[in-house]
Structures are given as structure tokens and as C-alpha cells.
Amino acid sequence: MSLKEKTYLTVVLIPHHGGGMISIRIPHWLAATVLGLGAFLLLGLGLVTTGYVNKFVDISMLKKMEIENRILRGKLAEFDRKSRDLQASIERFVDFDTKLRVMAGLQPIDPDIRQVGVGGYERSPLMRDITHQSATQLQAVEQNMDKLLRETRLQGESFDEVVASLQEQRKRWDRTPSIQPSPGWIISPFGFRKDPLVGELRMHEGIDIAGPDGTIIVASADGAVTFVGYRGNYGLCLEIEHGYGIITRYAHCSMVKVEQGQTVNRGQVVALVGQTGRATGPHLHYEVVVNGQPVDPQDYILRSRMF
């Protein structure tokens, strides 16, 4: 076979319905050119089609992202409005809390502490991937919400402190003598006086309340009975410990209606008036002792009677 023959490509066509074969001789260079051109056209068509599809997808995704961003911006604006409303509510709580703390005997919270400041704010990786406007808006809302949470936490702790203080004050009030323990007239006050039996000047460490035998005697505050029995000049008496260093003593009783160790409440009947011990007639000798020192019981009588 000659070199000239190798430069041709023979294409044989055989008809389906008979007839002679057709032989076409195509130069090799022409065949290569046609095949290359076809491959180039196919490749170009593929690139054009792919670019069109990608552009269509990009446009579709862009529209979807624009819609989502618009919704997110609306939600951020809504959160910002709600956070401002919350801030206004917290400011009303702060005003109310300040008044409560005064009533509870607590110092108001320092305004600088109310600022609940924190260190520098670090931008999250998420916000590095969104627009500056959205990032700024999101950062402002996030910082405001964080501040509201800190203020709410501080306010909750303050309310807990107020409640604890008021509960303690109520407990102390319940355990502080405040009523006259027996109906009748105070016939002998607290202080130095002439002893009615010997005529000498002596310290009278309580008050005497006159009343008929059997007149009721009530606890002047909540507490626990720590003594019941006879004790020298006091005769039959009882003592109630109220806590906070306060003790009340009830002497010259004809009968005691409670037992040692029993818990009693203000106004509860604990004994009956009598004249046991060193007494010239039926009456109640009533004492208030604070931190071991007798004090004037009349300073602890807000109501002369509760009967």
C-alpha cells in the first residue's frame, strides 16, 4: 500500500433496499477536521448549556435569598421593638424594686451595678458571612437581648433578697412583743419604786396588771415556752423565748395552760391571773428582757388590749 493511499478514508454506504454500494473516499485531513469541528461544537454547546443552567440556578437562589433576607430583616426589626418594650418594663420593675428595698430595709442597688456591663463584644463567625447592614442590625439586637437577660437576672436576685428580708422582718415582727398580755389596769410601772411590802426603794423590772383571779393571760408574741414552774417571789410563772434575744416573763399565775418546750403564738392563752408568790393581791407581773437586760414592757405594747 502506497503512502498516497494511506492519506484517504473510504466510507462505504450500503442501501437497505438493494442497489449498488456507494464508496466515498475522504481525505484523512478532512475527516480529522470534521471530527474535531464536531467535538468542538459539542463542547461549546455543553459549556453554553451548563452556563445557562448555572445562571438560572444562581438567579433562582439569589431571589430566594433576597426573600429570606427580607423576612429576616423584618423579624430583626420586630425583635428590636419587643426588646425595647421589655426594656421599658424592666425600668418600671427597677423603680418598683427600689421602693421595695427601702421598705424592706435594704440599700438600693447602685446605678452603676444596674448597667450590668460586660467586656468587649466578639463578632460571631456567622455575622462575618452576611452583609454589613444585616450584621450591624443583628449585633445590636443580640447585644440588647444579652443586656436584658443580665438585667432580668439581676432583678430576679434583687426580688429574692427583698422577699427574704420581708419574710425575716415578718418573722421578727411576729416574735416581737406588741400587745398587753392581760386585760386590766397597769397599777405599777417599770422602774424604781417603793416595795409595797417593806417600803424600801427597789427596782421594779416589769409592770403589774391588776385583774381578778382567773383572768386570762396571753402570749404577747410568737415563741417557745422555756420555763414553767415556781420561782421564789414570782410564784407560779412561765417564760417564753421569742428569739432575737427577747424573753417575756409572766408571774404570780394561778394556773399555766402550756408546757415547757411548747410553741405558742401571739394571743394564745398561756396562763391565768393569780397571786402566787410575793403578791398583795391578784395581778400579773409582766417582764420583757432584751439581751439579758430588763426593759420597760410598755415600750412593747402597741395595743393596750386585744380582747
ZAMARGU-4260 file (C-alpha; in steps of 0.2 Angstrom, whole numbers, plus 5000, padded with zeros to 4 digits):
<rodrens>
0) 5000/5000/5000 | 5007/5017/4995 | 5009/5032/5006 | 4996/5041/4995 | 4983/5028/4999
5) 4986/5030/5017 | 4980/5048/5017 | 4962/5044/5012 | 4947/5037/5022 | 4935/5026/5012
10) 4917/5026/5018 | 4906/5013/5011 | 4887/5015/5011 | 4875/5000/5008 | 4857/5004/5005
15) 4844/4994/5014 | 4833/4992/4999 | 4846/4985/4987 | 4856/4993/4974 | 4874/4995/4972
20) 4886/5000/4986 | 4892/5018/4986 | 4910/5021/4991 | 4916/5038/4996 | 4934/5042/4998
25) 4938/5056/5010 | 4955/5063/5013 | 4961/5059/5030 | 4964/5078/5034 | 4946/5082/5030
30) 4939/5068/5041 | 4950/5074/5056 | 4945/5092/5053 | 4926/5087/5053 | 4928/5076/5068
35) 4937/5090/5078 | 4925/5103/5072 | 4911/5092/5078 | 4919/5089/5095 | 4922/5107/5097
40) 4904/5111/5093 | 4898/5098/5106 | 4910/5105/5119 | 4904/5123/5116 | 4886/5118/5116
45) 4889/5109/5133 | 4898/5124/5140 | 4884/5136/5135 | 4870/5124/5141 | 4880/5122/5158
50) 4882/5141/5160 | 4864/5144/5156 | 4858/5131/5169 | 4870/5138/5182 | 4865/5156/5179
55) 4847/5150/5180 | 4850/5141/5197 | 4860/5156/5203 | 4846/5168/5199 | 4834/5157/5207
60) 4844/5155/5223 | 4848/5174/5223 | 4829/5178/5223 | 4826/5165/5236 | 4840/5173/5247
65) 4833/5190/5244 | 4816/5185/5250 | 4824/5176/5266 | 4834/5191/5270 | 4819/5202/5268
70) 4810/5191/5280 | 4825/5190/5292 | 4826/5209/5292 | 4808/5211/5296 | 4810/5198/5311
75) 4825/5208/5317 | 4816/5224/5317 | 4801/5215/5327 | 4814/5208/5339 | 4821/5225/5341
80) 4804/5233/5345 | 4800/5219/5358 | 4817/5221/5366 | 4813/5240/5368 | 4796/5236/5376
85) 4805/5224/5388 | 4817/5237/5392 | 4803/5249/5397 | 4795/5235/5408 | 4812/5232/5417
90) 4814/5250/5420 | 4796/5250/5429 | 4802/5235/5439 | 4818/5244/5444 | 4808/5259/5451
95) 4796/5247/5460 | 4811/5237/5466 | 4819/5252/5473 | 4804/5256/5483 | 4803/5239/5490
100) 4821/5238/5495 | 4818/5254/5505 | 4803/5246/5514 | 4812/5230/5517 | 4827/5240/5525
105) 4839/5236/5511 | 4850/5248/5502 | 4845/5252/5484 | 4856/5244/5470 | 4869/5256/5464
110) 4865/5263/5447 | 4882/5258/5440 | 4878/5240/5445 | 4862/5242/5436 | 4871/5244/5420
115) 4876/5226/5421 | 4891/5230/5409 | 4902/5216/5402 | 4918/5215/5392 | 4921/5218/5373
120) 4909/5210/5361 | 4916/5197/5349 | 4908/5196/5332 | 4902/5178/5329 | 4908/5169/5313
125) 4891/5169/5306 | 4890/5188/5305 | 4906/5188/5295 | 4897/5180/5281 | 4882/5192/5280
130) 4880/5210/5274 | 4887/5224/5285 | 4870/5231/5287 | 4862/5215/5292 | 4877/5211/5303
135) 4876/5228/5312 | 4857/5226/5315 | 4859/5208/5321 | 4873/5213/5333 | 4863/5227/5340
140) 4848/5216/5343 | 4859/5202/5351 | 4868/5214/5362 | 4852/5222/5368 | 4844/5204/5372
145) 4860/5199/5381 | 4859/5215/5392 | 4840/5212/5395 | 4844/5194/5401 | 4858/5201/5413
150) 4846/5215/5419 | 4832/5202/5422 | 4844/5190/5431 | 4849/5205/5442 | 4831/5210/5445
155) 4826/5192/5450 | 4841/5191/5463 | 4835/5208/5470 | 4817/5202/5472 | 4823/5186/5480
160) 4833/5197/5493 | 4818/5208/5496 | 4807/5193/5499 | 4819/5186/5511 | 4821/5202/5520
165) 4802/5205/5522 | 4800/5187/5527 | 4813/5189/5540 | 4805/5206/5546 | 4788/5197/5547
170) 4796/5183/5557 | 4804/5196/5568 | 4788/5206/5570 | 4779/5190/5574 | 4791/5187/5588
175) 4792/5204/5595 | 4780/5208/5610 | 4767/5220/5605 | 4751/5218/5615 | 4746/5219/5633
180) 4746/5201/5639 | 4731/5203/5650 | 4716/5214/5652 | 4716/5226/5666 | 4725/5241/5673
185) 4743/5244/5675 | 4745/5248/5693 | 4764/5248/5695 | 4775/5254/5681 | 4793/5249/5676
190) 4807/5257/5686 | 4812/5261/5704 | 4798/5261/5717 | 4794/5258/5735 | 4792/5240/5738
195) 4774/5238/5744 | 4778/5225/5757 | 4794/5233/5765 | 4793/5251/5759 | 4811/5251/5753
200) 4816/5259/5736 | 4819/5245/5724 | 4820/5242/5705 | 4803/5235/5698 | 4809/5226/5682
205) 4792/5224/5675 | 4774/5231/5676 | 4759/5225/5686 | 4742/5222/5678 | 4728/5221/5690
210) 4714/5209/5687 | 4703/5196/5695 | 4709/5178/5699 | 4707/5168/5683 | 4708/5182/5671
215) 4717/5175/5655 | 4735/5179/5651 | 4740/5178/5633 | 4757/5177/5624 | 4762/5194/5618
220) 4772/5187/5603 | 4776/5170/5595 | 4789/5160/5603 | 4793/5144/5613 | 4790/5141/5632
225) 4807/5139/5640 | 4801/5138/5658 | 4786/5133/5668 | 4786/5132/5687 | 4788/5140/5704
230) 4802/5153/5706 | 4804/5162/5723 | 4795/5178/5724 | 4787/5176/5706 | 4777/5161/5712
235) 4770/5151/5698 | 4777/5158/5682 | 4782/5154/5664 | 4795/5161/5652 | 4793/5162/5633
240) 4809/5164/5622 | 4805/5174/5606 | 4822/5174/5598 | 4832/5189/5593 | 4837/5190/5612
245) 4820/5193/5618 | 4811/5184/5633 | 4795/5188/5641 | 4790/5183/5659 | 4773/5180/5667
250) 4772/5179/5686 | 4760/5176/5700 | 4749/5165/5689 | 4736/5154/5697 | 4737/5141/5683
255) 4748/5138/5667 | 4740/5131/5652 | 4755/5127/5642 | 4770/5116/5644 | 4789/5118/5643
260) 4795/5116/5625 | 4778/5121/5618 | 4777/5133/5603 | 4765/5147/5606 | 4758/5161/5595
265) 4754/5179/5599 | 4737/5180/5608 | 4736/5162/5613 | 4731/5159/5631 | 4746/5153/5641
270) 4740/5156/5659 | 4728/5163/5672 | 4730/5178/5684 | 4733/5174/5702 | 4743/5179/5717
275) 4755/5166/5720 | 4772/5170/5726 | 4776/5188/5734 | 4760/5197/5730 | 4747/5208/5739
280) 4733/5203/5728 | 4729/5195/5711 | 4738/5203/5697 | 4750/5199/5683 | 4768/5204/5684
285) 4775/5205/5666 | 4793/5207/5661 | 4802/5210/5644 | 4820/5205/5644 | 4831/5210/5629
290) 4849/5203/5628 | 4848/5199/5646 | 4843/5217/5652 | 4825/5221/5658 | 4817/5234/5648
295) 4800/5244/5650 | 4786/5232/5644 | 4776/5247/5640 | 4788/5251/5626 | 4782/5234/5618
300) 4764/5237/5620 | 4756/5244/5604 | 4738/5240/5609 | 4733/5240/5627 | 4720/5227/5624
305) 4717/5213/5611 | 4701/5207/5620
</rodrens>
